[in-house]
Amino acid sequence: MKSLAIQRLNMDNSWMIHWDETTFVLDPWLIGTEIDGFRWFNEQWHSTKPMPIEELSHFDAVIVSQPYSDHCHTETLKKLKPISAIYAAKNTAKRIKKEWNEAELNILEANRWNTFKDFKIMSMKSEKWINSFYDAILITHDGEAIFYAAHGFKPSAAHLSILKNFNIRLLITTFTYFKLPFFLGGTVNPGYEAALKLAEQLNAKKIMNTHDEQKPGKGLVLKIAKTKYQDTHSIKDTRFVSMNDYQLHSL
């Protein structure tokens, strides 16, 4: 079993993954605010200060899972130096190309493999056509895998036929329930019970929660959203790994 260590970079959905001798940064948002479209529509900021950019150690590549600015935060990407490679889902890559295009950009086509060193990376496309909230990232290495689903995921039979070939060492997914009107995407985060169901489907060995920071903000979205946060202190599931700091945790 290859060494694996995880580190939070903020208390929402930014991570650093140290796997064997390779390090990935995932969905970095470490400065500024999240703005979706316009400030009057949605602007949010961290309730807990993220890790300072200058404290990030060496990393080999960045993976960006979603086109929304709490995942694809180009202000942060421009400050991360140096970035040798970025792996991004197709719709996310379009935004990066528009706003910034300095690093080598590798487009993750849905359900197709990309290779980085000894790793394979795949964007798993949700069957929900209305938006890409449920898109996920699969990172594999020597038969083991990390499954990152910041907004939950409902795997299809085709997805499961791929996933069954791997030992899912870690599932990183949201425990929060967050719902908007259907014309704005409907259920954006499906909640804790959905996370447990996904863990069972994947036979995940460990689970970490992500995208659960209770962020302050302003705009229409927060006024109309229905939200329920899971009390992680009450979770007794032995697969759950609680991480409430910016320390490096070995798995």
Secondary structure, 3 states (H helix, E strand, C coil): CCCEEEEECCCCCCEEEEECCEEEEECCCCCCCEECCCCCCCEECCCCCCCCHHHCCCCCEEEECCCCCCCCCHHHHHHCCCCCEEEEEHHHHHHHHHHCCCCEEEEECECCEEEECCEEEEEECCCCCCCCCCCEEEEEECCEEEEEECCCCCCCHHHHHHHCCCEEEEEEECCCEEECCHHHCCEEEECHHHHHHHHHHHCCCCEEECCCCCCCEECHHHHHCEEECCCHHHCCCCCECCCCCCCEEEC
